[in-house]
């Protein structure tokens, strides 16, 4: 049985999927949390880093951690351009809360850079992480970015990245590149079945808590 270990880093989360001594790190959070994430990973044989998407608050430590633990970084190839420029897929909003989040995030997202990581592995909907020793399926949740992905862990836990958010209560993504895609991903998540939902931002909830979104 795979254990999902949440690593809370300010307003963001990354996750360790733990299977015995093996682990996969999902997202890496911001630079100021690098040592915290590094220490959490150090007890395990880290096989892979997966990025739900490469915005700086999810990917800033990917290069450093990949180098130290000598493991590849997996992501959807549709988001490669976002590594080099946030503005390749600019974000939008249409609510007061979305506006607040956008204004709080835009300076950092636009100016802080994601150090490039050389050992890239591209994954997409339908792929699994079985070759790394994990019963995990890759799902496409586009909208926040074109290539946003999630992970279905043993049909029990669902890591959704920023397809959903839980700052105060569970919501669809408050900021997005393509709203129609984002809404489609929300509906897709709701139809997956019972899961524990793990967010890029906020506390986990049972999937029954998101059915009215």
WONOR-V88266 format. One record per residue. N is the residue number from 1. NEAR is the number of other ideal C-beta (glycine too) atoms within 8 Angstrom. Layout:
n=N near=NEAR
n=N near=NEAR
This chain:
n=1 near=3
n=2 near=12
n=3 near=7
n=4 near=13
n=5 near=9
n=6 near=8
n=7 near=13
n=8 near=6
n=9 near=11
n=10 near=8
n=11 near=4
n=12 near=13
n=13 near=14
n=14 near=13
n=15 near=13
n=16 near=14
n=17 near=16
n=18 near=11
n=19 near=9
n=20 near=4
n=21 near=5
n=22 near=12
n=23 near=13
n=24 near=15
n=25 near=16
n=26 near=13
n=27 near=15
n=28 near=14
n=29 near=15
n=30 near=11
n=31 near=6
n=32 near=5
n=33 near=12
n=34 near=12
n=35 near=6
n=36 near=9
n=37 near=16
n=38 near=10
n=39 near=7
n=40 near=10
n=41 near=13
n=42 near=6
n=43 near=4
n=44 near=10
n=45 near=6
n=46 near=12
n=47 near=10
n=48 near=13
n=49 near=16
n=50 near=15
n=51 near=15
n=52 near=16
n=53 near=17
n=54 near=13
n=55 near=12
n=56 near=12
n=57 near=11
n=58 near=17
n=59 near=14
n=60 near=14
n=61 near=13
n=62 near=15
n=63 near=12
n=64 near=9
n=65 near=16
n=66 near=14
n=67 near=7
n=68 near=7
n=69 near=9
n=70 near=5
n=71 near=10
n=72 near=9
n=73 near=15
n=74 near=11
n=75 near=16
n=76 near=13
n=77 near=8
n=78 near=8
n=79 near=16
n=80 near=11
n=81 near=8
n=82 near=14
n=83 near=9
n=84 near=8
n=85 near=6
n=86 near=10
n=87 near=6
n=88 near=8
n=89 near=11
n=90 near=7
n=91 near=12
n=92 near=9
n=93 near=11
n=94 near=5
n=95 near=7
n=96 near=5
n=97 near=9
n=98 near=11
n=99 near=9
n=100 near=8
n=101 near=12
n=102 near=13
n=103 near=7
n=104 near=6
n=105 near=11
n=106 near=9
n=107 near=6
n=108 near=9
n=109 near=12
n=110 near=7
n=111 near=6
n=112 near=7
n=113 near=5
n=114 near=13
n=115 near=8
n=116 near=7
n=117 near=9
n=118 near=5
n=119 near=8
n=120 near=10
n=121 near=9
n=122 near=8
n=123 near=10
n=124 near=10
n=125 near=7
n=126 near=5
n=127 near=8
n=128 near=8
n=129 near=14
n=130 near=8
n=131 near=5
n=132 near=9
n=133 near=8
n=134 near=13
n=135 near=8
n=136 near=14
n=137 near=8
n=138 near=14
n=139 near=11
n=140 near=12
n=141 near=15
n=142 near=14
n=143 near=17
n=144 near=15
n=145 near=14
n=146 near=11
n=147 near=14
n=148 near=18
n=149 near=17
n=150 near=15
n=151 near=15
n=152 near=12
n=153 near=14
n=154 near=9
n=155 near=6
n=156 near=6
n=157 near=11
n=158 near=14
n=159 near=12
n=160 near=14
n=161 near=15
n=162 near=15
n=163 near=15
n=164 near=15
n=165 near=13
n=166 near=13
n=167 near=11
n=168 near=3
n=169 near=5
n=170 near=12
n=171 near=11
n=172 near=10
n=173 near=12
n=174 near=13
n=175 near=11
n=176 near=13
n=177 near=11
n=178 near=9
n=179 near=9
n=180 near=7
n=181 near=12
n=182 near=15
n=183 near=10
n=184 near=10
n=185 near=14
n=186 near=12
n=187 near=8
n=188 near=10
n=189 near=16
n=190 near=10
n=191 near=6
n=192 near=10
n=193 near=6
n=194 near=5
n=195 near=11
n=196 near=11
n=197 near=15
n=198 near=12
n=199 near=15
n=200 near=11
n=201 near=10
n=202 near=8
n=203 near=5
n=204 near=8
n=205 near=10
n=206 near=7
n=207 near=15
n=208 near=6
n=209 near=8
n=210 near=12
n=211 near=7
n=212 near=3
n=213 near=9
